Amino acid sequence: MKLIVGKFINNCQTHILKINLMRKKQNHINYLYPLAFFLFICWIIYMANANINNIFFDLINMVPGGDKLGHFFLFGMLAMLVNLALNCRTFKFKKYNLQLGGSLIFILTIFEELSQHFFPNRTLDIVDLIANLAGILFFNYLSTRIAKTYALK
């Protein structure tokens, strides 16, 4: 009987170790999605700064308010991916609990919007910043719901 119980405990420990290793590997993979999306956004910003047209700009120009929708979805989705990669980690600012990923992306968008002042073909636009913030807030909410639904925390 002791032998059977010992083997059972050994098997359980082996499976727990395998699950923990899979979670660690999955956690590293989770960082690849926000990194890839961040690099895509960097490419879009480079193309806009260099005044190089591409299919994405053509699509955005076809939709009324497409520029603002682009800001909303691009930076919002990036905030969601970063939040999920960080397991929706929060920090306290005054009396508010803020998501770390969304806050970092909002700071990034402030610098990106301010940098447009130095490019003659770009315009510094507060409405773009508001669209960024709206997207980040909306996708912060979505990432929290996803984390609660799938128990990522």
Summary of the structure (lengths in Angstrom):
residues: 153
radius of gyration: 21.2
end to end distance: 38.6
largest distance: 80.2
contacts: 406
relative contact order: 0.11
helix: 77%
strand: 5%
